[in-house]
Amino acid sequence: MNKHLYEIPAVIVIFYDLDWNDPLWSEKMIECASRVQSMRAALEDRHTRITVVLIQNTLSLPAGEDLLASERAIALCSSCELNAQSLFVLPHGDHLQGYAVRLENAFYEFCQNIYHNEAKHVKSHKEHLNKNTHQYLYVRHQFKMGMLYELKQDVHTAHKHYTHAYNNLLEIRIVDTNALEIRTVAGFLNYKLCRLMFALNLPRDAISQFKAHIDRFKNRMGFQELTFEHYAWLSKQYSVFGDIFDEAVKLGLPAVQTQHPGIYYQQAAQYAIMRKKSCQELCSSVIAYPHPDPLEGANQLEFYGQRPWRPGKVTAEPPDPQVESNGIHAIQFLEKQINHSNIIIALYGLAISQYKTYRCPRTRRHLVLQMADEYYNSKDYGKALTLFTHMLWDFRGERWWEILSQILDKALKCAYLTANVQDYVLLALEVLCSLVTTSLDEKRRVYENLNRILKKQIPYGDPKLPQDVLQNAIILWQPVFSSQPLNFSLDMANIITCVETKARFTKSTYEVDQNVTVEVYIRSTCPFPLTFTKVSVTVNTPEYSSEFAVTNWENVSLNFHSFEVKRFVIEFMADANDINKEIQIGAINILLGNQAECCLDLKYTALPDANDNHVELLHFKYTGNNKVDFANIRPLSSATIVPRDSKLNVECIHPQPALLGEWYEIKINITNDEQFSIKELKIELGLVEETADVEFSLKPAGQPQKLPLALGRTDYLDKKGKYSTNVFLVAHKLGKYQIQIKITYTLNSDKPVFSIKTENIVLPVVQPFEVTTKYLSMLMCEIEAFHVEEEFAVMNYVKCLSPWPIVIENTSFKFISPVKSVEENVTSQLTGKMFNEEEVGAELNLALCEKSLLQNINIGQYTIKWKRQNGYSTTTQVTMYGLTCEWMPVGLKMVAPAHGFVRTPMVLSYCLQNRSRQIIQLDVSVEASEAFMFSGYKQLNLSVSDNTEDVGIQQDQLRALIERSVPTHLYVMPQVKGEPVMQTVYAPKKMTVVN
Amino acid sequence: MAVCVAIIGKNNSPKFFTCLNPDEELNFQYKVLWSLDVVEEKLNAGSKGGTDLRELYLGMLYSLETHKIYGYVTNTKIKFIIIVDSTNMALRDNEIRSMFRKIHAEYADIVCNPFYIPGEPICSKSFDINIKNIMTGTV
């Protein structure tokens, strides 16, 4: 193999600097030819192909055009005895890469041809062979061909030949003497086959080939004395297959959880262990290396796997027993020198990393344990202990107690043998736990050892350990106790031990002046009594942590018998600085042993076990006669410190609801119902939700103050003393407001306690009344529009909505231009009236509009000054929105007496007014109703203008004018008895035309 | 005939373990532990499919040189593991399946028992006898 791989080339390339037009052409040609000749001579009869590459500086012309070039090429070929295809030209120009690739391809092709021919050559030997006598050669030839095809990179054919070789090999009868040889060759072939199958993307075939291979050779032991050799071979097979598999995976083959390289590494490790065992069995008697060296020349053997003491011999010859046994002895001796543990550990390491990749945490753990066992066997107790302790955690988490017990046992031994006190103690405490299934005798031994360590005495070793190992351990232990008192702090958070603890606050909130109580429950599941020296609890606040020792020493002893549960109480005062903060039980510390000699500080966390998911169900558990039901104690590891509950009596007096816009008074009465007098009382008022719609003041109608508003303070208030204050507020928007009154003070007790009392007031704000405005014509009919210069009435209705009676102090109208009041002396008609809920008051005012308006605009303010009964007066302004105002060129007014008498004349005067600048012509007709007689013009034409059309009065406008201006009815009273007093009779007046 | 039966809780802690040869118990525990890896993997793959009505029987988990390991997972993630001698050819898939079903029924019975606290290891004697009977095929 070495010959083909490293020694014989397939193609030799001679690079030579030569241009076609070189001046020294012929000399150089001869030099080149001589080089080729010497190379050929060196190769002797091999089928190696020789090629020549001319490196040229000038770019050559295309073939056939350069006559000189082709001529000289032929000459060169003939002088070198080469055929034309073996001559290449490499112009040293710009496109070197392209030429290089082409050359490479050409050389590759040559190589392939050469190997193909070689293979054919080998095949031709086959005819001379005889199946019976040349069994070995069959295999050899097939292997050779496979090899050559592999070199040719023809994977399929190579695979075919290797398969043939393998099958031929299987036909050979295996006896003790040739077992090693056949095994070795089979190993090679199998390696080649599996590798190629992975390369051909046939992983299943590769695996099945490997399995079949192992099945076939597993029981072909060879010499009984050299079984380890067989196991070494098996181990090698597995690990090599693992390597190939791993390589294939790295090239992109997907592996699965049940089929990946790790499995093979694991098997390899297993066989390595068997190798070690058989080695221990077989080689223990071999002490010296035999002389003369039977293994001389082992590396120069012509064939793989043959014994150096009978090279090239055929099986049929009977072996010389003396030489044979000498050889075996030599091999056994060499085997004994090998450090098996290292091999095994390395294989486990590979397997573990594979199992990790394929998500088999548990299998991985098992392998780690086996690895640790191996470390233990190789006396590397420190490493074994590290691995064991790492693995303990996982098994603890999944509660495999039996496996855990086994590991603990081993780990304890390791800890003992390395004199690792801390780990030894920790493991001992775990072994003593009731869940661990170690036998009681063993536990007693561990318990005694633990007590010895506490007394600074060297613990007794496991009697099962061999004597010399124990001796070493004792030497290691001696310096451990020679030093000063031993103090260990052991973190028990993640392990199960024979001492279980639970701690809880008795309440989830504590007031500042109360004692915080922590209950600690301790249960010992150790089968033997345990005595502690101290129990304490570390309490963490956000700033600091402090340790508190158990306070109820008197009634509880610290001696624990098996399965005894004891309750300890720890009390301390909460710190006033921790108000509104959370305090936590950080750790429970139990001290074992005494300070002077050896002392163990066992540190537990107070957090509940996250694994218990059916805690409620534990109530069903039978707890026996134990007073304390340990399993059902729920740890409560955090509590909040809150301010003390104030006994101050706060009374807020105010007539709800507040009315919009009024100054609303809230009276606050505080009574001290505390046990002590208080000092530094402060009252503060604020809104729960900030808003600008409410203003506060200390006086009615005073300056609004900023929030929070300090309402008052007093330095001292007696027991049962009273303090009162008041506040005013005005709301500008309807809604509900939450007002908070916060009272802070200090209690005048032995220890001044700061207290806070808050009182919330929910204050709804409602409207005091509702104002609606109506516009009426002079005939008291509702109108839809104003008319310029025509008077109208503004009627305001005030409807009381407040649940409390409201007194109206004054009202006033204030019109803004173009609307003005036509009344001269206005007095409010509502003044002094009191309204209850739902009562309505109305008020009328006459006004006129001077300009035409197209929109409903603000015509003025209606101001109401009001107050609650006994309240503070408030002014509310309501904006009045008017109607549109139309312009009529003609005004009509009728003046009539308030009433008339039967059969008595009365004067009705109609007053027509022209408001325009033009002259208007009107036809006026007056018709009497049946009840009247009348005198005067019945029909007349008025003030004819030049052009009537310009003014543009519609007939229906005039009709509407008449409807709204002329009263339709008139009171007519019966005639007074006696002489009727004639009313002033108006002389018919002459109509005048208003200019 | 099975050589070992294990019932594993949903947090992968053993609830019940029995095997015909008590000396080999530790060895079997390791085997069961390995197979749990496969069970977990199968459950994870199953949950991606999002099908609630999955097959409880997981089939063969591991085929070792000496033993075959079969698995079964209830809807509440309680795992049943049966280990069979690999030389035992009499047990077909169907027999294993019915064995699992019987164990499941037994388990349901023990959970119904008011004296049993779910999540705790099972220590009922009659349960042990029943499972042993199922293992040996005498039921």
Chai-1 contact restraints between the chains, C-beta under 6 A:
chainA,res_idxA,chainB,res_idxB,connection_type,confidence,min_distance_angstrom,max_distance_angstrom,comment,restraint_id
A,Q257,B,E41,contact,1.0,0.0,6.0,A-B,restraint_1
A,C360,B,D37,contact,1.0,0.0,6.0,A-B,restraint_2
A,R362,B,L33,contact,1.0,0.0,6.0,A-B,restraint_3
A,R362,B,L36,contact,1.0,0.0,6.0,A-B,restraint_4
A,R362,B,D37,contact,1.0,0.0,6.0,A-B,restraint_5
A,T363,B,W34,contact,1.0,0.0,6.0,A-B,restraint_6
A,T363,B,D37,contact,1.0,0.0,6.0,A-B,restraint_7
A,H366,B,Y30,contact,1.0,0.0,6.0,A-B,restraint_8
A,E398,B,N12,contact,1.0,0.0,6.0,A-B,restraint_9
A,E398,B,S13,contact,1.0,0.0,6.0,A-B,restraint_10
A,R399,B,S13,contact,1.0,0.0,6.0,A-B,restraint_11
A,W400,B,P14,contact,1.0,0.0,6.0,A-B,restraint_12
A,I403,B,Q29,contact,1.0,0.0,6.0,A-B,restraint_13
A,H614,B,P118,contact,1.0,0.0,6.0,A-B,restraint_14
A,H614,B,G119,contact,1.0,0.0,6.0,A-B,restraint_15
A,L617,B,I117,contact,1.0,0.0,6.0,A-B,restraint_16
A,F620,B,I117,contact,1.0,0.0,6.0,A-B,restraint_17
A,K621,B,I117,contact,1.0,0.0,6.0,A-B,restraint_18
